[in-house]
Amino acid sequence: MRWRVFVGGAILSGLVGASVAASAAAPPSGSSKRAVPSGPRCGGPDKAPGFEVPARRGVVPDVVCMDLQLAQDKAQAAGLGIVAQDAGGGRRQVNDRDWVVISETPPAGRPAGRLIVRVLAYGDPGAPAAPDRTAPGRVPRLTCFDLQEAQDTLQSAGFTTLASRDASGRGRHQIVDRDWTVTGQTPPPGGTWSKKTRVTLRAVRDDEASSCRRP
């Protein structure tokens, strides 16, 4: 379930539950004609500097160059609220996958309770073209991600056939994905894979992942 509160030109967004579903509508037509400030030289979300970095509780993740949906997912994994502002005006971010983060406040690595991001629609001046999430691509490294964050990251890269299993061998079900930490994956990171590839994440409960302790 998603909640949104509109405050002026900003959208206060949050996510409830373990699964995240992207919205269906595209950003407003004609957005490429707007005069908007340029941002960093971003490619697809999987090229963002923080794409393969697990979130830490209470610490601002590096979400610049991620799509807005993944930025929200990262903020949730860190336990932060998030506000999105259109850098090109007062447009609403109806389908968060169609928007890219060009800046964040506070900067990544700072302790905080809330994150403010400025976004552009893909294709705006200063923004990259919309990513092709159907083209074969690299499987990200997801060790030490919480299980929900790992699934969100794979979906941002276009992988949608996902599974998880108990890495301890005890056959436990991952009821609340936020309570589990990824310790391995199949296929391994790297390579070039069809986006229809089944990606299986091996995970243990957070208190069992001694090599992945997060504050």
C-alpha positions, 0 to 999 in steps of 0.5 A: 500500500502506498500513501502520498501527501501533496504539499505545494510542489512536493510529494511526501511519499511512503510505502507500507508492506513488504512488496512494492508495486510501481504506478501505471501512469506515465509523466505528463506529456510535453515534459521535454519542452520544459526549461529544467536545471541540468543534473549529474550525468546519469545513465540507467538506474543500475549505473547509479553510484549507490545501486549496489550499496546496502542501506543502513538504518538512519543513514542517508543512502546515495540515491542520485541517478536512481529512478524515484521508485528505487530511491523511495525503496532505499529510503524505506530500507534506511528507515527514512521518510522521503519528499520528492520535488519536481526540478522542472516545476510542479509536476506530479510523479504519477509513475515513479519509475519514469523519474530520475533523482538528480540531487538529494538533501541531506547528502549521502552518508549523513544521519537523518530522519527524512530525505528530500530528492529533486527529480526530472522525468526521463527525457527532460533536458539534463536527464537521461533517456528512459532506461530499457529494462527489457534488454539483457543486463548485469545481475547486481551484487546484493550481499548484505542487502535486506531481502526486500531492498534486494528485490526492489533493486532487481526490479529496478534493473528489470529482473522480475522473476525472483525467489528466495530461500533460507540459507541456513538449510532449515526451510524457513519462510521469509514472511517479512522480507525486511527481517532477512539479510541476503547472503548469496544469490544465483546467478552470481553478480555480473555477466549478461543475463536475460531479464526473464532469468530467475534470480534466487536470493539466499537469506538468513534472519538479520540477527544471524548475518554476523558478517553484515551487521548494520547499525 
